[in-house]
Amino acid sequence: MAKNIWKEAIEEQLEITGLDAMEYKDPKEALYHLVHYQMEGAYNEGVRASGWKEAVLEELITWHIYSKEHENNPKKALHDLAVVNSDVAIYFHEQKKWYKKLKNKIIKIWYNTPFPYWLYKIGKIQPPF
């Protein structure tokens, strides 16, 4: 009698999940597919609840690099996001180097002229660098 209760419970769950369309000859196989289905559902629910996917996609949309491929390929989405951020970092690094070169050139020109000495003599004024 105990076997029938277990069998009925498994068959009921198979019917609820829609897996009863497959004819299972082995109860272990039926139980395996049922557990696998429930675990997959729990995983998918966890992914939806975590919000990671939405956050990454929102960031891609913000950078205007979102494509439909990012929806199903999380590795590509994260890769593209990393590439954009590294490109921005490199851009600002290059800008900073350019700015430093210009600043150093202006300082060099300033101190190679007689103006700093004259300004120092007049009122002890130093250049705004």
MARPA-796217 format. One line per field, with one value per residue: x, z, y negated of N, C-alpha, C in turn; residue number from 0; residue in one letter. Coordinates in steps of 0.001 Angstrom, whole numbers. Atoms other than C-alpha are relative to their C-alpha. Layout:
MARPA-796217
n_xx <- X:... $
n_zz <- Z:... $
n_yy <- Y:... $
ca_xx <- X:... $
ca_zz <- Z:... $
ca_yy <- Y:... $
c_xx <- X:... $
c_zz <- Z:... $
c_yy <- Y:... $
num <- NUM:... $
residu <- A:... $
END
This chain:
MARPA-796217
n_xx <- 815:-878:-522:1036:82:-1155:210:1064:-542:-886:832:713:-961:-292:1156:6:-1094:155:-956:683:131:-1008:343:-1137:83:-759:376:-1181:-134:1066:-371:-1152:480:795:-920:-743:917:202:-1253:-159:943:-521:-1157:494:645:-1085:-632:915:102:-1250:-81:-1288:189:604:-997:-972:665:236:-1281:-259:900:-508:-1168:479:-644:851:550:851:-892:-351:1102:-201:-1414:-512:-1444:-212:476:-1009:-1210:199:9:-1386:-727:383:-586:-1453:-240:180:-1152:-1162:212:-301:-1425:-677:301:-767:-1381:-56:138:-1258:-1014:281:-276:-1447:-519:320:-877:-1360:-42:150:-1228:-1090:145:-330:1192:77:-941:517:1157:-498:-586:1037:887:-165:1105:-396:1031:1050:-189 $
n_zz <- 0:-48:1336:780:-418:617:1444:283:-222:1130:1188:-152:270:1433:680:-281:739:1428:431:102:1406:265:-657:-784:-386:-1236:-936:-323:1090:-187:-1158:416:842:-844:-845:898:404:-1132:-249:1064:-301:-1144:483:822:-900:-704:937:149:-1257:-372:650:666:1444:287:-247:1094:1221:-156:214:1440:643:-338:858:1389:694:-194:1161:-394:-338:-1420:-786:-214:-131:-1075:123:966:-619:-960:749:649:-1055:-436:1073:4:-1167:170:1014:-642:-883:852:567:-998:-296:1085:-153:-1131:445:901:-832:-727:943:296:-1205:-170:1068:-365:-1118:542:742:-978:-755:912:376:-1135:-727:-1404:-810:-130:-905:-1356:-463:-178:-1135:-471:581:690:956:-604:316 $
n_yy <- 1197:1165:236:656:1406:662:-11:967:1353:312:179:1265:1079:-43:573:1446:641:-237:-1015:-1293:-362:-1030:-1265:-486:-1404:-138:1066:808:964:988:817:805:1096:883:775:875:1073:881:716:989:1073:754:764:1108:958:685:939:1139:727:646:1292:181:93:1293:1041:-27:470:1430:668:-65:961:1325:249:-92:-1119:-1171:-697:-1124:-1111:98:-570:-1434:-310:856:209:1084:1237:451:340:1298:1009:169:670:1412:654:114:1024:1307:204:286:1333:1025:-73:702:1418:500:121:1143:1188:189:463:1393:781:73:861:1389:361:136:1266:1084:207:335:1400:873:439:-396:774:1355:-37:-243:1253:1014:-233:-1380:-760:-1215:-410:-850:-1408 $
ca_xx <- 0:2864:4222:907:888:4370:3517:313:2179:4816:2172:238:3353:4146:653:921:4251:3131:5753:3135:3098:6243:5559:7940:8570:11038:9846:13429:13547:10211:11412:14706:12903:10520:13327:15324:12307:11740:15430:15519:12417:13963:17177:15296:13249:16456:17974:14879:14781:18446:18165:21668:20462:18306:21161:23612:21101:20230:23901:24280:21269:22743:25965:23897:25538:22632:21711:19248:22196:22974:19611:20644:24433:25532:29224:29037:27040:29614:32480:31022:30437:34034:35348:33390:34568:38196:37975:36703:39505:42125:40595:40771:44265:45370:43620:45370:48748:48011:46973:50122:52295:50587:50822:54514:55154:53397:55380:58626:57809:56765:59984:62178:60940:61844:58212:58395:61447:59856:56612:58562:60439:57258:55052:56347:53691:54137:52359:49112:50595 $
ca_zz <- 0:732:-2797:-4290:-2254:-3499:-7050:-6947:-5539:-8278:-10979:-9592:-9676:-13198:-14237:-12570:-14263:-17642:-17732:-17799:-21606:-21549:-20744:-17962:-17547:-14730:-11627:-10937:-14345:-13694:-10295:-11816:-14465:-11874:-9536:-12453:-13607:-10126:-9674:-13021:-12070:-8748:-10501:-13054:-10290:-8409:-11494:-11943:-8273:-8053:-10523:-11920:-15441:-15372:-13920:-16603:-19403:-18014:-17971:-21586:-22579:-20775:-22788:-25999:-26836:-26065:-28640:-28558:-28338:-24829:-23638:-23982:-23741:-20323:-21077:-24114:-22157:-19366:-21866:-23798:-20568:-19476:-22880:-22748:-19233:-20071:-23225:-21131:-18604:-21375:-22955:-19719:-19037:-22447:-21863:-18538:-20133:-22848:-20210:-18186:-21253:-22102:-18527:-18305:-21657:-20474:-17228:-19158:-21499:-18545:-16639:-19758:-20235:-18125:-17002:-13827:-12613:-13345:-11615:-8616:-8378:-8704:-6146:-5396:-7687:-8837:-11819:-11094:-11564 $
ca_yy <- 0:-2400:-1929:-3027:-6257:-7147:-6172:-8229:-11245:-11053:-10622:-13586:-15801:-14628:-15609:-19032:-19799:-18507:-15775:-13028:-13102:-11003:-7383:-6430:-2724:-3152:-5043:-6189:-7859:-9566:-10767:-11952:-14042:-15443:-16500:-17916:-19941:-21325:-22194:-23966:-25925:-26912:-27979:-30075:-31671:-32469:-34083:-36231:-37165:-38098:-40939:-40418:-39905:-43013:-45072:-43966:-44537:-47956:-48896:-47730:-49821:-52826:-52491:-52063:-48728:-46399:-43783:-40899:-38492:-39756:-38445:-34788:-35033:-36342:-35835:-38110:-40685:-40817:-40820:-43752:-45653:-45041:-46160:-49414:-50198:-49431:-51577:-54477:-53985:-53941:-57042:-59035:-57765:-59019:-62332:-62698:-62049:-64611:-67146:-66540:-67004:-70283:-71535:-70664:-72383:-75572:-75538:-75040:-77934:-80101:-79569:-79949:-83519:-86544:-87061:-84975:-86874:-90259:-89278:-88002:-91288:-93359:-91654:-88178:-86680:-83118:-81587:-79713:-76254 $
c_xx <- 859:554:-1018:-118:1129:-182:-1054:508:901:-816:-766:916:380:-1129:-37:1052:-113:979:-645:-175:1013:-388:1249:-236:690:-381:1186:212:-1049:339:1175:-457:-830:899:790:-857:-180:1267:233:-941:475:1192:-459:-681:1053:698:-886:-35:1268:159:1307:-178:-562:1011:1020:-628:-279:1277:375:-866:485:1189:-358:725:-820:-417:-806:839:374:-1050:265:1456:623:1499:304:-433:1040:1291:-126:-5:1418:817:-316:647:1512:346:-127:1192:1247:-118:363:1466:799:-245:834:1460:161:-36:1288:1095:-194:342:1504:642:-253:901:1423:141:-43:1316:1210:-100:347:-1212:-44:923:-517:-1188:435:570:-1088:-816:56:-1178:597:-1099:-1005:132:306 $
c_zz <- 0:-1382:-851:353:-649:-1517:-389:165:-1160:-1265:42:-313:-1482:-803:190:-844:-1503:-540:-174:-1448:-388:780:702:374:1332:954:381:-1074:133:1145:-346:-821:806:858:-858:-434:1136:327:-1045:228:1158:-421:-808:843:769:-883:-170:1264:324:-644:-725:-1494:-375:183:-1133:-1280:66:-240:-1488:-763:257:-881:-1486:-789:138:-1340:521:416:1486:896:366:208:1076:-87:-957:598:975:-703:-637:1012:500:-1050:-13:1167:-121:-1069:585:904:-808:-587:1006:415:-1067:97:1116:-398:-909:812:769:-915:-317:1191:207:-1057:325:1142:-500:-761:966:708:-893:-506:1198:833:1457:894:214:958:1441:587:314:1267:538:-443:-736:-994:630:-402:1257 $
c_yy <- -1261:-324:-743:-1479:-787:-105:-1030:-1441:-418:-239:-1319:-1180:-48:-640:-1515:-713:180:1023:1371:448:1071:1253:534:1455:235:-1143:-886:-1079:-1104:-948:-915:-1200:-1006:-882:-981:-1190:-999:-794:-1080:-1182:-861:-858:-1204:-1062:-793:-1013:-1229:-844:-769:-1369:-249:-206:-1365:-1125:-73:-534:-1503:-799:-2:-999:-1423:-381:50:1093:1282:588:1194:1213:-2:652:1458:391:-892:-253:-1151:-1334:-545:-399:-1382:-1142:-271:-747:-1490:-729:-128:-1029:-1402:-305:-351:-1400:-1083:20:-747:-1511:-613:-175:-1212:-1298:-264:-522:-1485:-890:-155:-894:-1463:-460:-222:-1322:-1176:-288:-261:-1431:-875:-420:455:-819:-1416:-31:230:-1282:-1027:286:1407:865:1212:390:968:1458:776 $
num <- 0:1:2:3:4:5:6:7:8:9:10:11:12:13:14:15:16:17:18:19:20:21:22:23:24:25:26:27:28:29:30:31:32:33:34:35:36:37:38:39:40:41:42:43:44:45:46:47:48:49:50:51:52:53:54:55:56:57:58:59:60:61:62:63:64:65:66:67:68:69:70:71:72:73:74:75:76:77:78:79:80:81:82:83:84:85:86:87:88:89:90:91:92:93:94:95:96:97:98:99:100:101:102:103:104:105:106:107:108:109:110:111:112:113:114:115:116:117:118:119:120:121:122:123:124:125:126:127:128 $
residu <- M:A:K:N:I:W:K:E:A:I:E:E:Q:L:E:I:T:G:L:D:A:M:E:Y:K:D:P:K:E:A:L:Y:H:L:V:H:Y:Q:M:E:G:A:Y:N:E:G:V:R:A:S:G:W:K:E:A:V:L:E:E:L:I:T:W:H:I:Y:S:K:E:H:E:N:N:P:K:K:A:L:H:D:L:A:V:V:N:S:D:V:A:I:Y:F:H:E:Q:K:K:W:Y:K:K:L:K:N:K:I:I:K:I:W:Y:N:T:P:F:P:Y:W:L:Y:K:I:G:K:I:Q:P:P:F $
END
